[in-house]
Amino acid sequence: MFESAEMGHAIDKATYNRRVPKLREALLSAQIDVLVAKKFPVLVLINGVEGAGKGEVAHTLSEWMDARHIITHGFGEHTDEERARPPMWRFWRALPPKGNVGLFFGSWYSDSILGRVVGTMKHGAFEDQLDRIVNLEQMLADEGVALVKLWFHLSKDEQRKRLKSLEKDKTTQWRVTKRDWEFFAKYDEFKSVSEAVIRRTSTGHAPWHIIEGTDARYRSLTSATLLLEAMNRGLDRVQQAAHQKKPTQGKAAEARRATPVTAELDHKNLVNQIDLEQKLPKKKYESKLDKLQGELNLLSRHKRMKNIGVVCVFEGSDAAGKGGAIRRIVHALDVRSYHVVPIAAPTDEERAQPYLWRFWRHMPRKSKLTIFDRSWYGRVLVERVEGFAKESDWRRAFSEINDFEEQLAESDLVLCKFWLQIGKDEQLRRFKEREKTGFKRFKITDEDWRNRKKWDEYEVAAAEMVDRTSTEHSPWTLVGAQDKYHTRICVLEELVRRISEALR
């Protein structure tokens, strides 16, 4: 694979000087068009052999374009903050928003390659991680990200020459470390593993581009040209979409909604089979509440909590008591140990990023607890039913969500997902009560009444959601929520049980 790159490429100075002005003009023009359109981001992954000119290329691209709209991140050793969270957290936080260009030095590939070479990552885990990377890049492509993957290569002899040259120059010798020479001693192992990675992860939507790094002019022109082509392809897609005939807003929403799948799900609709008649007397509730809140408080201060984090997700019928259940959890905890994230319609900042970005950014570090009041399941619930997401988008979201939650579980985050269900008549009673009660009136909105008219559609969507996303590592807990005392105790009991199991 790398043999063709090792053949060597060189561009003479005259040719380089002739081509650069036009290329710079085209790059800057495309960058401005991307910025003005704000329809997609551009992400450039810069990986490859040490000493192959990765840093020089990044400097060149920043110089030839408007650096104010280029976001550069260098990913080296994990910080303490990053080690306390899932490995992909640091990459998700760094994704560029729509209209911007992001340069990643090192990427989600670096840890896998290094781990395989030095033996800390076994073959099975290595293959699993490559599968996850392919899934991630497919999702980014589906979300509109223009992804450019550059691999800079040097032959073994050329790398040795490059490292020695940098060491001899007092102005650059700081760039060569003991670790660089240790890695050079494993050149053949790195080459073998890198070839396997590139073969496995070079796909139609995210191909690798191997660039020979010996000649600075060649690598600069090649990198800039590939970036220009990616931006222009993205702009072409935007232009084509704009020229397509747009249906009226009502028809567009109707077209996005899938045909109801009630018949398909009737035999496995766990949501409408939840027992809503369970009740708990107030005295028994108060006794259990004190006991469970005490247990939760002790668990939150357990010495082994430093090894795990907790994520609670609350979904369910409107007015099913999510807020009341959440309050009973946080009343048991130190205010410094938890964070409640209410999810509403995405902000402009959140719309400028891939769908899961706004949830990744709130993942807790180990020893902490994060509670989501509504969550990433909005894509397969409200966005599906209301037609805010295309059918292709919400259908692919099931596998994306399962992969996301699997990553949380593998990183020792305990994920507790609660679906709170009430009956249609009970919901109507609670809506009317809220309208009449002064301090509860803020809880009822016109949107709640609109959603109620689509009760059956939401039930079908919820049933499919539970069926397709209740997994061994992140099962759904379905709670009959007609009785608020029963609801709160069920939630606390499950939360205490899951944390206790994780701390054993």
N, C-alpha and C positions, 0 to 999 in steps of 0.2 A: 504493500500500500504506500509506504513512504519512499519507495525506490525512485518513483518519478520525481518526487520533490528533491531527492538527493542528487539528481542529475545536474542541478544548478541552473539558475536563471540570472541574467544580468541585463541591466538597461543602461545604456551610455548616458552621459550627462546631458548631451545635446537633446536627445529624445525626451529625457525626463523633463528638462526645462521647457520644452515645447508643449508637452502634454499637461503639465501641472496647472497652468492658468485656466484652461478650459474646464479641467476636472474640478478645480476649486470653485469656479463659478457655478457649475452644474450642481455640485454638492450643496453649496449654500442656498441656491435657489430651491432645491428639493427640500432642504431642511425647513426653509421658511414656509413652503407649501404645507408640509406636515404639521408645523406649528399652528398655522392659521386654520387648517381643517379640524385639528383636534379630534380625529376619528380613530387613530391608532397610535401606539407607541412603537419605537424601534429599540430593539435590545441586541447588543453586540457582545457575544461571549469571546473573550480573548484567552486562549489556552495554548499550551504547547511546551516545547523544550526550553529549559532555562538558557538565557543568552541569545535567544532567537529574535530578539527585537520587539517583544510585545509592548514594552513600555514606550519605545520610540514611536511605534505605530499609534498608540493612544495619544501621545503628544502631537503627532502630525495631524490626526483627525480633529483634535481640539483646536489646533491652529488654523486648519483649513475651513472650519465651520464656525458657527457662533457658539462659543464655549458656554454662554449663559444658559443655553438650553440643552447642554450635555451633562448628564449626571454620571459621574465616574465612581465606582466602588472597587476597592481592592480587598479580596477575601483571602486572608492568611490564616493564622492560628485562630481558633475560636476563642472569643473573650469569655469571661465568667458568665456574663449575661446571656451569651449565645449558648453556652454549654448547659444552661439551666432550662433551655427550651428545645422543642423539636428541631432537628438539623436544618430543615428547609425554612425555618422562621426567618433567618437573617436574609435569605434571598427574596422572600416574599416582601419583606419590609422595604427592600431596596429597588423594587420594580419601578421603572419610570412611568409617569402618567401619560395619558394620550397627548400627543403633540410633541413629546420630548424624546431624546435619544439617550439610552443608557449604555455605558461601557462597563462590563464586568470583567475584572482581572481575576482569573480563577473563577470557578462557578460551582454548580452542583456536581460537576465531574471530578473536581480535584481530590476530594476526600476519598472517593471510590477508587481512583487510580492509585493514590498513595497507599491507602489501606491494603489494597491487593498486593502491591509491590513489597511492602514491608511485612506483610503477613498478618496484619491485625483484622483483616476482613476475609472471611472464608468464601469459597467459591459460591455457595448458595446465596449468601447475603449479598455478594457482589452482583449476581445475576438478578436478584430481586430489586436491587437499587437501580440497575439499568432499566428494568421494566418500569419502575416508578418514574424515572427520568423521561422515558419515552412518553408515558402518560401525561406528565407535566407539560412537556413541550407540545403535545397534541392539544391539550387544553388551552395553552397560551395562544396557539395558532387559531383555535376555534374562537377565542376571545378577541382576535384581531391583531395580536402582537406580531410585528415584523421581526422575526428572529434571524440573526446572522451569526453563524458559528464559525470562527476562524481558529485553525490549528497551525501554529508556526513551528516548523520543523528544521532541525539541523542534523547533519550526519554526526557520528561520534567524533571524528577528527575535527570537524568544524566547531563543534561545541567546545572541545578542548582548547582550540585556538582562541575562540571567543572569550572563554573564561580567563585564560592567561593574559590576553590583551587587556581586558578590563582590570585585571590585578596590577598590571605594570603601570597603568596610568593613575597617578595620584588622585585625579579628580573623579575617577570611577571605581577605584579599588574597593570602596565601601560597599559596592553592589555585589561583590563576590564574598560569600560566607563559607564557613566550614561545611555547612549543610549542603551548599551547592556542589561541593566536591564529593560529599558522601552520596548525593544523588547521582552524580556523574559516574561513580563507581558501579551504580546499578543501571547504567544506560540501557543495556540490552533488556533488562526486566521491564523498565519503563516503556521501552519501545513495543515490546510484545503486548503488555497490558493495554497500552494506548491504542494499538491497532485493533484489539478486540473491542474496545469501547467504541471506537469510531465506526467500525463495521456494524455494530449492534444498534447504534443510535443515530446513524445518518439516514434520515427518512425523507420522504417527499416534501413534507411540510417544514422540515428542519434539517437540511443537509449540512454536512461538514464541508468546509473548504480548506484544503491543505495548502499552505503557502511556504515555500522554501525561504528561509530567513537569512541566507548569507548576504544577499545584496539588498541594501537598505532602500534603494530607489525602487526596486522591483516589489518588495513587500509593501511599501507605502502606496504605490499606484494600484496594486492588486487589491489591497484591503479597502481603499477608498472607492474603487470601482464596484466592488461587491456590495458595499454599503449603499452606494448610489442606486444600484439596480434594485436592492431591496426596498428602498424608499419609493422609487418610481413604481414598483409593482403594487405597493400599498396604496399609492395615490391613484393608480389606475383602477383598483378595486373600488375605491371611494367614488370615483367619477362614474363608473359603471352602475353602481348602486343608485347614484343620484339621478341617472337618466332612465332608470326603470320606472314604469308607470306605477304611481302610488295610489292604492285604493283609499277611499275615505276613511277617516279615523275609526268609525264604527265597524266598517267592513274589515279593516286591518286587524282590529282586536278579535273580531269573530273568526277571521282566517287563522289567527295564531292559536286559538283554543282547539285542543284536540277533541275529537268526538268522544263523548263520555264512554267510559269503559266499565260501566256498572255490571253489565252481563258477564264480562270477563272476570270480575273480582267478587261477585256475589258469594262464591263458595269459600272465600278466604278473607272476607271483610271483617277484620278483627276489631275495627273501630266501632261498628254498630252492634258488636256483641259484648261490649264492656258492660258490666253490671253496674247500673246507676242507682240501685236501691240501697247500697251499703251505707250505714249510718253509725255514728259514734256519739254516745251521750256526752254532754258537756263536762261532767265531772271526770269521766274516764279520759276524755281528751286532755283536760288540764293536767292530770296526773302523768299521762304519757308524754305530753309536750315538755314538761319540766325534765323528765328523765332523758328524753332523746336530745334535747338541747344541751343538757349537761354532758352527755356522751359525745356529741359533736364537738363541743368546746374542747374536751380532753383530747380527742383525736386530732384536732387542728394544732394542738401544742405538743403532739407526740414527737419524740426525737427522730423517728424515722420519716416524718413528714418532709424532711429535707430531701428525700429521695423521690417524692412524687408530687404531682400537682393535680388539681381537680377542676373539671369543667362540667358545669350543669347547664343543660339546655331545656327551656320550657316552651312548649308549643301546645296548642289545643284550641278548643272553641273559644270565641270571644266571650268574656265575662265568666270564664270557668274557674277563676280564682288563682291565676298564676302569680299575681302580685302579692296576694296574701300568703301563699306558700313561700315565696322568696323572702318575704319579711320575717317569717319564722325561722328561716335558715340564718339570715344575717344577724338576727338578734342573739344568736348563740356564739357569734364569732367576734374576735378583735377586729376593729374597723381597718386595721392595717393589713389584714390577712386576706381580704377579699375585694373583688371588684364586680359591680353589676353593670352589664352592658345592655341597655335597651335598644332594640333594633327597630328602626322605622324605615321610611323610604330613603334610599341612598342619597347622600349629599353629592354636590358637584365633584368634590375630591374623590369620593368613592366610585362615582360613575366613570371616572377617568382611569380606573384600574380594573383588572380582571375580577370577576365576581367574588372569588373567595378571599381577595386581598383584605377586605375590611374585617374579616373574621380572624385571619392569620395574625393580624397586627395585635389582637387582644389576647392571644394565647398566654396563659399565666406561666411564670417561672415556677420551678419546683418549690414546694412549701406553700404555694398560694392557691386560691380558689377564685375562679371566674364564673359568673352566672350570666347566661344569655337569656334575656326576656325576648323571645322570638330569636331566630337564628338563620343559618345558611339554608335551612329547609324552606325559607320563603320562596326560593326558586321553583320548588316542586309543589308549592301550595298557592300562595297568593299570586305569584307571577304566572303560574300556569293557568289558574282559574280566570284571572282578570285579563289574560292575554298580553301581559307585559313582557313575557319571554316567548320566543318562537318555540314551536314544538320540538325542533331538533335540539334547542338549548336546554330545555328542562328535561328532556329524555336522557341526554348525555350526563346531566347533573347527578343522576343516581350513582353512576360508577365513580364520578369525580368525588362525590361526598364520601362514598365508602373508602376510597383511597385516602382521602384527607383524614378521616377518623382512624383509619388503620395506622397512619403515621403518628397520630396523637397517642394511641395505645402503645405503640412500640417505644415511644419516648417517655413512658411511665406517667402519662396523664390519665387519670381516671375519668371516663366520660359517662355521665349519668344523663339520660335523655328521658324527659317526662312528657307524655301526652295527656292532657287533662280534658276530659269529655263530660259535657252536660247535655241534657235533652233539649229539644227545640222549645218546648213549653217553658222549661226552667230558664232558658236564656231570655225569652220574652219577659218573664217575670222580673229577672235581674235588670234588664234594660230599663224597664219602667220604674223600678225602684231607684235606679241611679239617676234618672231624670228628675225624680221627686226629692232626692236627698241632696242638700246643698253641697256638702263636702265630697259627694261622689259624682256630681254632674260633669266634672272634667273627664270622667272615665268613659263617657258615652259620646260618640261622634256620629256624624252623618255616614261616615265610612262603615261603622259598625252595622248600621241599618242596611246599607247596601250589601254588605257581605252576607247578612242574614237571608237575603232573598236568594242567595246561591248556596244555601245550606247543603243541598244534595250534591252539588258539584264539589264543594269542599270536602264532603265526607268521602266521595270517591277518590279524590286526590290524596287525602290523608290515609285511606286504606292502602293504596298502592305504595305510598311513602313508607309506611310501617312494614309492609311486606318486603320491600326491596332494600331497606336500610337497617333492619334490625339484625345485627350480626353478633357473633360470639363475643367479640371484644367491645361492642357498643350496642347492646340491646335496648329496645324501647321499653319503658315502664308505662303501661296504660292504666290510668287512674280514673275511676268513676268519681266525678267531682260534684255530684248533686249536693252532697253534704260537705260543707267546708271543713268541718273537724276531721272527718275521715280523710279528706284530700291531704291536709297538712301532715297528718301522722303518717300516711302512706309514703309521702315524699321524704320525710325525715328518716323513716325506717330504712328505706332503700338507700338513701345517701349514707347513713351510718354503716349499713351492711357493706356497701361497696368500698368505702374507705377502709373499714376494718380489715377486709380481705386483702386489700392492697398493702396494708402495713404489716401483714404477718410475715 
